[in-house]
Amino acid sequence: MRKLSVLLLTGALLLLGAPAAGAADNGSWSVFPATADTATRPYFYLSAAPGATLTDKVTVTNRTGRPLTFRLYAADAYNTPRDGGFAVRAPDEKQRSVGAWAKAGRDRVTVKPHGSVTVPVTVKVPEDAEPGDHPGALVALDERIDPAGAGAVAVGVQKAVGARIYLRVNGPTMPALSVEDVHVEHTQPLVPGTGRSRAVISYTLRNRGNVTLSPKVALRAEGLFGRTLLARDLKRIPSELLPRQEVRLTEEWAGAPQLEWGEITLSATARDTRESAAVTYFALPWLVAVVLLVILAGGGALWIRARRSRHRTA
């Protein structure tokens, strides 16, 4: 079995999905648009009309003391489902957007120690290309498979670095964001007041439009009679939610009320779009629930007995 580890940025920034200040670099090699100043153009920022052909150049730099050979390919980008990080398709996956339109002048390059190679890049935008953003990357993949630990199943890791491509096809832009499938799970101690309770709110954040969004999400919980129980701006949000992508996110509410009935609302905002979704919040300690069930059961039994007694008397 083989695992492809695509490092578009340094490891920490890849997990956060945030753009880097400079060229994509993993310490051993880097990939960036050919330019005199990589700080001003760390990625490919392109704009074109449907049917246009764009030309550019990409530079691959070897930072090690031995020659390295890379496979060069263009790939579509997507958000990882768990945290919304910026990721790209593997070379054996179907490319449908900029990954299919962009092509490097050479499929493979060998870069000498501490050297660089610059290769032309051509992007042919189809006549029927949809307007809006088409994110991707120009990837330099080291096809050598490095072992990644021992076990019953051998796993190899291929490493890659890619310069992001931000291509916008001219035409109408339609920002559209939604919050969907909101759920809340509540855990609390058996006996009220003997420990802390917590709630975990999960939801899906979906980009339904054709442009990349930088969403913000606010969480608000209200109890009986509109009392505010919680109000916060959420931090664990993708910095870039790509077109037609979705991500499943969770937020923990430590110290959630142990006895309450209300509503939790999530409000997502981005450029020219705002959507909200809500779910009912109901917290009842187990001990209280058991006592209520016993009372109800006892009351029901007494009512049945009384009814039977009246029936016999009649």
C-alpha positions in Angstrom: 0.0 0.0 0.0 1.3 3.5 -0.8 0.5 6.8 0.8 1.0 10.2 -0.9 2.0 13.0 1.4 1.5 16.3 -0.5 3.2 19.1 1.4 2.1 22.3 -0.3 3.5 24.3 2.6 5.5 23.6 5.7 3.9 20.9 7.9 2.4 23.2 10.5 0.9 25.6 8.0 -0.4 22.7 5.9 -2.5 21.5 8.9 -3.9 25.0 9.3 -4.6 25.4 5.6 -3.2 28.9 5.6 -1.2 30.5 2.8 2.6 30.9 3.4 4.5 34.1 3.0 7.0 32.6 0.6 7.6 29.8 -1.8 6.2 26.3 -1.1 9.2 24.5 0.6 9.6 21.4 2.7 13.3 21.9 3.6 14.6 19.7 0.9 13.1 21.3 -2.2 10.9 24.2 -3.1 8.5 25.1 -6.0 7.5 28.6 -7.0 6.6 30.7 -10.0 9.8 31.9 -11.8 10.3 35.5 -10.8 13.1 37.7 -9.5 11.3 38.1 -6.2 9.6 35.1 -4.8 8.2 37.1 -1.9 6.0 39.1 -4.3 4.7 36.0 -6.1 4.9 32.9 -4.0 2.0 31.3 -6.0 0.5 31.5 -9.5 -2.2 34.2 -9.5 -3.9 34.0 -12.9 -7.0 35.4 -14.6 -8.3 34.5 -18.0 -11.3 34.4 -20.2 -12.8 31.1 -21.4 -10.8 29.8 -24.3 -7.6 31.7 -23.4 -4.1 30.2 -23.2 -1.7 31.5 -20.5 2.0 30.9 -20.3 4.3 31.1 -17.3 7.3 29.4 -15.7 7.9 27.3 -12.6 11.2 26.9 -10.8 12.1 23.8 -8.7 15.1 24.3 -6.3 17.0 21.4 -4.7 18.2 22.3 -1.3 20.0 19.0 -0.6 23.6 17.9 -1.4 22.5 15.2 -3.8 20.7 15.2 -7.2 16.9 14.8 -7.0 14.5 13.8 -9.7 10.9 15.0 -9.7 7.7 14.3 -11.6 6.0 17.6 -12.5 2.2 17.6 -12.8 -0.7 20.0 -12.3 -3.5 19.1 -9.8 -6.9 20.2 -8.7 -7.2 21.4 -5.1 -9.8 20.5 -2.5 -10.5 21.0 1.2 -9.7 18.1 3.5 -12.9 16.9 5.1 -11.7 16.9 8.7 -10.1 20.3 9.0 -10.5 22.1 5.7 -6.8 22.2 4.9 -5.7 22.9 1.3 -4.8 19.6 -0.4 -4.4 18.5 -4.0 -5.3 15.4 -6.1 -2.7 12.7 -6.5 -1.3 12.2 -10.1 -3.3 9.0 -10.6 -6.6 10.8 -9.7 -9.0 12.4 -12.2 -8.2 16.1 -12.7 -11.3 18.1 -13.8 -10.3 21.7 -13.6 -6.9 23.6 -13.6 -5.2 20.2 -13.0 -6.4 19.2 -16.4 -5.8 22.5 -18.1 -2.2 23.3 -16.9 0.8 21.4 -18.1 4.5 21.8 -17.4 6.9 21.8 -20.4 8.6 18.6 -19.0 7.0 15.7 -17.1 10.2 15.0 -15.1 13.2 17.1 -14.1 16.5 16.2 -12.4 17.9 19.0 -10.3 21.5 19.0 -9.3 22.6 19.6 -5.6 21.8 23.1 -4.5 20.6 23.9 -8.0 17.4 25.0 -9.7 15.6 24.2 -12.9 13.0 26.4 -14.5 10.3 24.9 -16.8 7.6 26.6 -18.9 4.0 26.1 -17.9 1.0 26.4 -20.2 -2.6 26.8 -19.1 -5.3 26.2 -21.7 -8.7 27.3 -20.5 -11.5 25.5 -22.3 -14.2 27.5 -24.1 -16.9 26.1 -21.8 -14.9 26.6 -18.6 -17.2 27.7 -15.7 -16.6 31.3 -14.4 -15.1 31.7 -11.0 -12.2 30.3 -9.1 -10.3 27.1 -10.1 -7.7 26.4 -7.4 -4.9 23.9 -7.8 -1.1 23.5 -7.7 1.9 22.7 -9.8 3.4 19.8 -8.0 7.0 18.5 -7.9 6.7 14.9 -6.7 9.6 12.7 -5.5 8.6 9.3 -6.8 10.9 7.4 -4.5 9.0 5.6 -1.8 10.4 6.0 1.7 9.5 3.5 4.4 7.2 4.9 7.1 7.4 2.5 10.1 7.2 -1.2 10.5 4.1 -3.3 10.8 2.0 -6.1 9.3 1.3 -3.9 6.3 4.2 -2.1 4.6 3.4 1.6 4.1 5.5 3.9 1.9 5.4 7.7 1.8 5.9 9.8 -1.3 6.7 13.4 -0.7 5.7 16.4 -2.8 5.8 20.2 -2.8 3.5 22.3 -4.9 3.2 25.9 -5.8 -0.5 26.9 -5.5 -2.4 28.0 -8.6 -5.2 30.5 -8.1 -6.9 30.8 -11.4 -10.1 32.9 -11.9 -12.1 32.4 -15.1 -13.8 35.6 -16.1 -17.6 35.8 -15.7 -20.2 36.1 -13.1 -19.1 35.4 -9.5 -21.6 33.9 -7.1 -20.6 33.7 -3.4 -22.8 31.2 -1.6 -22.3 29.7 1.9 -24.4 27.4 4.0 -24.4 25.8 7.4 -25.9 22.3 7.4 -26.5 19.2 9.5 -26.1 20.8 12.9 -26.0 18.3 15.8 -25.3 18.5 19.5 -24.1 15.8 21.8 -24.2 16.4 25.6 -22.4 14.5 28.3 -22.8 15.2 32.0 -22.3 13.6 35.4 -24.9 11.1 36.8 -25.5 13.3 39.8 -26.1 17.0 39.1 -23.4 19.3 40.5 -20.8 16.6 41.0 -18.7 17.3 37.9 -18.5 19.3 34.7 -20.6 18.7 31.7 -19.7 19.3 28.1 -21.5 19.6 24.7 -20.0 19.0 21.3 -21.6 20.8 18.4 -20.9 19.4 14.9 -21.9 21.0 11.6 -21.1 21.1 7.9 -19.8 24.3 6.3 -20.4 24.2 2.6 -19.3 26.6 -0.2 -22.1 26.4 -2.7 -20.7 29.2 -4.9 -18.0 29.5 -7.6 -15.5 31.6 -5.6 -13.1 30.9 -2.8 -14.4 32.2 0.6 -12.8 33.1 3.9 -15.7 32.3 6.2 -16.3 33.4 9.8 -18.6 31.4 12.1 -20.3 32.7 15.2 -21.9 30.4 17.8 -24.7 31.4 20.1 -26.7 29.4 22.6 -29.9 30.6 24.2 -31.8 29.1 27.1 -35.3 29.4 28.4 -36.8 32.9 27.9 -34.0 33.9 25.6 -31.2 33.9 28.2 -27.7 34.0 26.5 -25.8 30.9 27.6 -22.8 31.2 25.2 -21.7 33.6 22.5 -18.3 33.2 20.7 -16.6 33.5 17.3 -15.2 30.2 16.3 -11.5 29.8 15.6 -11.1 26.4 14.0 -12.4 27.5 10.6 -10.7 27.0 7.2 -9.0 30.2 6.1 -9.9 29.2 2.5 -13.1 27.3 1.7 -12.8 26.4 -2.0 -15.7 26.4 -4.5 -18.1 23.5 -4.1 -16.2 22.1 -1.2 -17.5 21.3 2.3 -15.9 20.5 5.6 -17.3 18.8 8.8 -16.3 20.8 11.9 -16.8 20.4 15.6 -16.8 22.9 18.5 -16.6 21.9 22.2 -18.7 23.7 24.8 -17.1 23.0 28.2 -19.2 23.6 31.2 -22.5 23.4 29.3 -25.6 23.7 31.5 -26.7 20.4 33.1 -30.4 21.4 33.2 -31.5 23.5 30.3 -33.8 23.7 27.3 -33.0 26.2 24.5 -31.5 26.6 21.0 -28.0 26.7 19.5 -27.5 28.8 16.4 -24.5 28.9 14.1 -24.1 31.9 11.8 -21.6 31.8 8.9 -20.6 34.9 7.0 -18.3 35.5 4.1 -18.1 38.0 1.2 -21.7 39.0 0.3 -23.2 36.0 1.9 -24.6 35.0 5.3 -26.4 31.9 6.4 -27.6 30.4 9.8 -28.8 27.1 11.1 -30.0 26.1 14.5 -30.6 23.0 16.6 -32.6 22.5 19.9 -30.5 22.1 23.0 -32.0 19.9 25.8 -30.0 18.9 28.9 -31.4 16.7 31.6 -29.2 15.0 34.2 -29.6 11.2 34.3 -30.5 11.2 38.0 -33.3 13.7 37.4 -34.5 11.8 34.4 -34.6 8.6 36.4 -36.5 10.3 39.2 -39.0 11.7 36.8 -39.5 8.4 35.1 -40.1 6.7 38.5 -42.6 9.4 39.4 -44.3 9.1 36.1 -44.3 5.3 36.3 -45.7 5.5 39.9 -48.3 8.0 39.0 -49.3 5.8 36.0 -49.6 2.7 38.2 -51.8 4.6 40.8 -54.0 5.8 38.0 -54.4 2.3 36.5 -55.2 0.9 40.0 -57.8 3.6 40.7 -59.4 3.0 37.3 -59.6 -0.7 37.9 -61.1 -0.1 41.4 -63.8 2.1 40.0 -64.5 -0.5 37.3 -65.0 -3.3 39.9 -67.2 -1.1 42.1 -69.4 -0.3 39.1 
